[in-house]
């Protein structure tokens, strides 16, 4: 009778280990999926800003710390998707009719406040 109990306990312990492995594997898959989604969004935002995906971290092997926003020409479509709505909120509008480099006017935070834009 004691042997059956030990065998039953061993089976139960094995089942519990298997369930734990499954939960850990599922958690790992969720984290990997979340990381991939965040990395993709970060890359899109960096491209919209003309930045390296590190946004200018000093030890970056790709840009050597130079890759802050404006480091390279922004991806125009991503700029319009991510940055233009923020600029519009500040009262600055990107005009489709004008060349890309002429489409933005200088803006200070004081100008935005004076125009009634809420930050």
N, C-alpha and C positions, 0 to 999 in steps of 0.2 A: 504494500500500500504506500509506503514511504517513497519507493522508487517511482511510482506513477505520479505522485505529487511533484517530485523533482523534475520528471520529464515534462509534466504540464507546465511547470514554472519555466523550464528552458524554452518550451515552445512559445509561451507567452512573452518571455523576454526577447526572443528572436523576432516575434511579430512586432513588438514595440520598437525594436531597433530599426526594422524595416519601415515602419510608419514614420519614425524620426528622420530617417534618410530621405524619404519621400517629401516630408515637409521642408527639409533643408534644400533639397533639389528644387522644389517649387518656389521657395523664397529666393533662391539664387536666380532662377529664371525671371521672376518679377523684377528683381534688382537689375539684372542685365538689360531687360527690356526698358526699364525706366532710364537707365544710363544712356542707352542708345538714343532714346527720344530726346533727352536733355542735350546730348552731344550734337545731335542733328539741329536742334533749335539754336544752340550756341553758335554753330557754324553758320547758320543762316543769318543770325544777328550780326556776327562778325563781318560777314560779306556785305551786309546792308550798311555797315559803318565803315567799310574799307579797312578793317582791322584783321590782324592775325587771330586765330581762334583762342590764343592765350590773352588777348587784349593787352599785350605789351609786358608780359612777365619777364623779368630780367634773365632767367635761365632757359628761355625757350630756344630750342635747337632750330626752329624754323625762321624766327625773326631776330633772334639775339636781343630781345627786349624792345625792339623798335616798333612792333606791330600794334601800336595804339590806334584808336579810330582816326581815320584820315591817312593812314600809312600807305594805302593804295587806293585806287579809284573804287568807290563803292559799286556794288551790283545794283544797277538802277531799278530793276524790278523789285528786289528785296528792300531797297531803300524806300521805295514808294509804299511797300507793304508794312514795314516796321517803323521807319523814321518819320515819314511824311505826316502820319496822323498825330504824332507828338508835336511836330512843328505847327500843324494846323491848330492844335490846342493852344499854342502860344501865339497864334495870330500870324504865323508865317506860312504862306502857301507855296507849294511847288507847282509851277505853271507848266503844263504840257507843251505850250506853244514855244517856249524859249529854250535855248540850249541848256544842257544840264548845268554847266558851270555858272550860268547867269541866273539860274532859277531861284536862288536863295538870296535874301537880303540879310544884312547884318542885323542882329537882334541882341539886345542886352536884357537881362532879367528886369531891369528898371523899365525898359520900353514895354515889355509884355505887361507889367503891372499897370503902367499908365494907360495902356489900351484896354484895360479891363479884362485881360486874359487871366483866368484863374489857374494857378499852378498846382 
